[in-house]
C-alpha cells in the first residue's frame, strides 16, 4: 500500500476520538483533552536514541512498545493512572513500515492500559523516539521520592537484572544456548512491563517510590537522598529470576546486573513494617513478586551487605548519560 509522504502516514494512523477525555486527537495542530475533574495531571517525557537506549536492528514494534513503557513506568512511580500519550519519531529515511511498526507497538501497550495516542511529530534524522505521557492522580495521593523514614522496609518489584542480562546476551557479553531463558531475558529488555497497577495500589501504602530505570542502587540512592535518609540492603535478599540464575550462575555477576544493570522499569518503594502484610496480599493479588531487600536507616547513604553482614563495594551504581 502506498502512502503520500509524512502527512499520508499521519492520516493512516488518525482515528476517531473515541477514548474518554479526548475531545480532539491526531490531525490538528494540538490535541484537546478533558482531564477528570478534581484530579492532578502527571506529565513525563523520555527519549530513546539508537545506540544508547536500544540496539541497532531492534524490531520497530519493540521500539514503540518500549518508548511508551518507560513513560508509563514513570507515571506508575507517581501512583498516576495513564491517560494520553504523544510520539515524536525521527527516522533516517522515510520508511512507512518503520513508522507504522513503531505506532503498532506503542498502541499495543497503550491498549492494555487504556492510553490514547493523541498527537506527535515526525522528522528525518538519526533514529530516535520521544514519548510524552500524561496521567491523573488524586490530590495528596501522588507517590513521591521523598517520604522514606528510618525503620521503613525497602522493597522492589519483579526481578532486577533480567533486562541487563538480556542486553549482555544481545551484545555477546554473555553466552547461553538459544532457548526460553534467552528469549525471556531479551524480552525483558525490549518489552518491559510498566507496573501501572502496582503504582496505583501503592497510594496511601508506600511512604516513597521510584522507578528503576538506570540501576537499582543508583535509583534507590536518588530516593534516599530526596528523603534525607540512608538504607542498608542485603545481597542475599535480592530476587533473581530462574532464567537469570541459569544464564548467569556466578553470584557476583548476578549481583552487578541486579544492582547496576538498569532498564528494569520495576518499582522500588518503602513501607512501614506494620504494612508488610498488606504488601504480601498485594503481591498475591497482582501475581507480582514484591521483595523486601533491606531497611531505611537514619545515616545517609546506601550500604550493601552480604549474608555475613560484610560491606559490598559497588564499582558502578548504574547508568549515567554524562559520566
C-alpha angles and dihedrals in degrees: 000000000000124000124200099234127275096335093047089055091049090052088049092062096036114111140166117292095246100142120101113269096016109118094166124006136176119356107049131079091270138001120253113220132182112212118208111268114259096015129118118235117236116200132186139161134197134183126211117201125192112253093018105054102014138020123254109262096033107150113264094235090053090054092053092047094049095044089059095037094060090054095046087052090057091051090047090055088058094048089245125147110229118238114161141015141188129203129211109190125188115193129184089224136016097263114167091194091054093048094047092043092055092047091048093053093045093048092048091061092037091058090056091059102033093251121156123215101222106170149319142153141273127208142158123257142078110351112269140137128210119190128185119197129194125198141167133239131173116256113272091010100090117117115236138193089235116071107069112133133197109274095031118129118243115223137178131197126231124347116317112206098041095100093046089052089050090054092047090052092050091049094047094246089118126041125210135150112262109263146102095311094055092044092049094050093046089048090055087056099045101033110029117184111232110219096230097147091048093051092052091047091052092063107119091006106069120062092204137001142186135173117244107233107132100035133311095250094048097045093044086052090057090053093048092049093050090048093048093234141097137229142212117213129187121227092213090058095056110110120235124190119235089245092055092047091053097043095041108034093166107097095206092052092049089051092054091049093048097046103035107014101095131191092090099119090200123138124252113196145160130230137176111264090240088064098053092099089059089050090053090052090049091051091054093046094050093038087229126129111244107185129192106224102172146316141275117253133188095242108089123242137049120278123188119202133186126227092280093052094254118143117256117211118220116212089195130016098195147300123326120181094207102035 
